[in-house]
């Protein structure tokens, strides 16, 4: 209750940034987590949904999820679940939107953790051959499934058939 009494959001509306009202809180959390906590080697990157049924321009809908409507978050976390960094998806006007959206998200969430030898685990939504090369150049390793039809994949990767337990 004390936090709610002290918390205030400005009524000023920015047409450029849809998240202008809460951007200081998100930035403060990400900055403080980077200052006070250093994670282990293994990190996980995935999206998460925050239930939201109100009116919001960038609200997402997923018919196969338990919470069908909500706000999409991109989260960098430790294997135990400690959230290290997160970003709210603000729609098409966001600085990470457009071509190469998933690659921009990964690099934005990892900007403070690159060049430290971390291993990132992610699903096929984020993973690409180009991203793996960029991360490897920055001494960051990635593991995850790779879509065969993703743009930028090497031709020999598209023709490989793997058995259970194999990797390429």
C-alpha positions as CSV (number, residue, x, y, z in Angstrom):
1,X,0.0,0.0,0.0
2,X,2.9,2.4,0.7
3,X,4.3,1.8,-2.7
4,X,0.9,2.5,-4.3
5,X,0.6,5.8,-2.3
6,X,4.0,7.0,-3.5
7,X,3.7,5.8,-7.1
8,X,2.4,8.4,-9.6
9,X,2.2,8.3,-13.4
10,X,2.1,11.6,-15.3
11,X,-0.9,12.5,-17.4
12,X,1.4,13.9,-20.2
13,X,1.0,11.8,-23.3
14,X,3.8,11.3,-25.8
15,X,2.8,10.5,-29.3
16,X,6.3,9.2,-30.1
17,X,6.7,6.7,-27.2
18,X,3.7,4.6,-26.2
19,X,5.4,3.6,-23.0
20,X,6.5,7.1,-21.9
21,X,4.5,6.9,-18.7
22,X,6.2,3.7,-17.4
23,X,9.5,3.9,-19.2
24,X,11.3,5.4,-16.1
25,X,10.2,2.5,-14.0
26,X,11.3,-0.1,-16.5
27,X,14.7,1.6,-17.1
28,X,15.2,1.9,-13.4
29,X,14.5,-1.8,-12.8
30,X,16.9,-2.8,-15.6
31,X,19.6,-0.5,-14.4
32,X,19.4,-1.6,-10.8
33,X,19.4,-5.3,-11.6
34,X,22.5,-4.7,-13.7
35,X,24.2,-2.8,-10.8
36,X,23.4,-5.0,-7.9
37,X,23.3,-8.5,-9.3
38,X,25.6,-10.5,-11.6
39,X,24.1,-13.6,-13.0
40,X,25.6,-17.0,-13.6
41,X,26.8,-18.2,-17.0
42,X,23.5,-19.7,-18.2
43,X,20.8,-17.3,-19.2
44,X,17.4,-17.8,-20.9
45,X,15.6,-15.5,-23.2
46,X,11.9,-15.7,-23.9
47,X,8.6,-13.8,-24.1
48,X,6.0,-13.6,-21.4
49,X,2.5,-12.3,-21.2
50,X,1.0,-10.0,-18.5
51,X,-2.7,-10.3,-18.3
52,X,-4.5,-7.2,-19.5
53,X,-8.1,-6.9,-20.6
54,X,-8.3,-3.1,-20.7
55,X,-8.0,-0.8,-23.7
56,X,-4.5,-0.5,-24.9
57,X,-3.1,0.2,-28.3
58,X,-0.3,-2.4,-28.1
59,X,-2.3,-5.2,-26.4
60,X,-1.6,-8.6,-27.8
61,X,-4.0,-11.5,-28.5
62,X,-2.9,-15.2,-28.6
63,X,-5.7,-17.7,-29.0
64,X,-3.7,-20.7,-27.8
65,X,-2.5,-19.1,-24.5
66,X,-4.3,-19.3,-21.2
67,X,-4.2,-15.6,-20.9
68,X,-5.4,-14.6,-24.4
69,X,-5.1,-10.9,-24.0
70,X,-2.2,-9.1,-22.5
71,X,1.0,-7.1,-22.7
72,X,3.9,-8.9,-24.3
73,X,7.3,-8.8,-22.4
74,X,10.6,-9.9,-23.6
75,X,12.5,-11.3,-20.6
76,X,16.2,-12.2,-20.0
77,X,16.3,-14.5,-16.9
78,X,18.5,-16.9,-15.1
79,X,17.8,-20.6,-15.1
80,X,16.3,-20.3,-11.6
81,X,13.8,-17.6,-12.9
82,X,15.4,-14.4,-11.7
83,X,14.5,-11.7,-14.1
84,X,17.6,-9.7,-15.1
85,X,16.3,-7.5,-17.9
86,X,13.0,-7.0,-19.6
87,X,11.5,-5.0,-22.4
88,X,7.8,-4.3,-23.1
89,X,6.6,-4.7,-26.7
90,X,5.2,-1.4,-27.7
91,X,4.0,-2.2,-31.2
92,X,5.1,-1.0,-34.6
93,X,6.4,2.4,-33.4
94,X,8.9,0.8,-31.1
95,X,12.7,1.2,-31.6
96,X,13.2,-2.5,-31.9
97,X,10.3,-3.1,-34.4
98,X,10.7,-3.6,-38.1
99,X,13.1,-5.9,-40.1
100,X,15.3,-8.0,-37.8
101,X,12.9,-7.4,-34.9
102,X,13.9,-10.6,-33.0
103,X,17.6,-10.0,-33.5
104,X,17.3,-6.4,-32.2
105,X,15.4,-7.6,-29.1
106,X,18.1,-10.2,-28.3
107,X,21.0,-7.7,-28.7
108,X,19.1,-5.0,-26.7
109,X,18.4,-7.4,-23.7
110,X,22.0,-8.7,-23.8
111,X,23.8,-5.4,-24.3
112,X,25.2,-5.4,-20.7
113,X,26.0,-9.1,-20.8
114,X,28.0,-9.4,-24.0
115,X,31.7,-10.2,-24.0
116,X,31.4,-12.1,-20.7
117,X,31.2,-15.7,-21.9
118,X,27.5,-16.2,-21.1
119,X,25.4,-19.0,-22.7
120,X,22.0,-17.9,-23.9
121,X,19.2,-20.4,-24.4
122,X,16.3,-19.4,-26.7
123,X,13.6,-20.9,-28.9
124,X,13.3,-20.8,-32.6
125,X,11.4,-17.4,-32.5
126,X,14.6,-15.6,-31.8
127,X,17.4,-17.9,-33.0
128,X,19.0,-17.4,-36.4
129,X,22.3,-18.2,-38.0
130,X,23.2,-14.5,-38.4
131,X,22.4,-13.9,-34.7
132,X,24.5,-16.9,-33.6
133,X,27.5,-15.5,-35.6
134,X,27.1,-12.0,-34.1
135,X,26.8,-13.4,-30.6
136,X,29.9,-15.6,-31.1
137,X,31.9,-12.6,-32.2
138,X,31.0,-11.0,-28.8
139,X,32.1,-14.2,-26.8
140,X,28.4,-15.1,-26.1
141,X,27.2,-18.6,-26.9
142,X,23.7,-19.5,-27.9
143,X,21.7,-22.7,-27.9
144,X,18.3,-23.3,-29.4
145,X,16.3,-24.7,-32.2
146,X,16.6,-23.2,-35.6
147,X,13.9,-22.9,-38.3
148,X,15.1,-24.3,-41.6
149,X,13.4,-21.7,-43.6
150,X,14.7,-18.6,-41.7
151,X,16.4,-16.0,-43.9
152,X,20.2,-15.9,-43.7
153,X,20.6,-19.6,-42.9
154,X,23.5,-21.4,-44.5
155,X,22.3,-23.6,-47.4
156,X,23.9,-26.8,-45.9
157,X,21.9,-26.2,-42.7
158,X,18.6,-26.3,-44.6
159,X,19.3,-29.8,-46.1
160,X,20.6,-31.5,-42.9
161,X,18.3,-34.1,-41.3
162,X,19.1,-34.7,-37.6
163,X,18.4,-37.7,-35.5
164,X,17.4,-37.5,-31.8
165,X,20.4,-36.2,-29.8
166,X,22.3,-34.9,-32.8
167,X,23.3,-31.3,-33.3
168,X,24.9,-29.2,-36.0
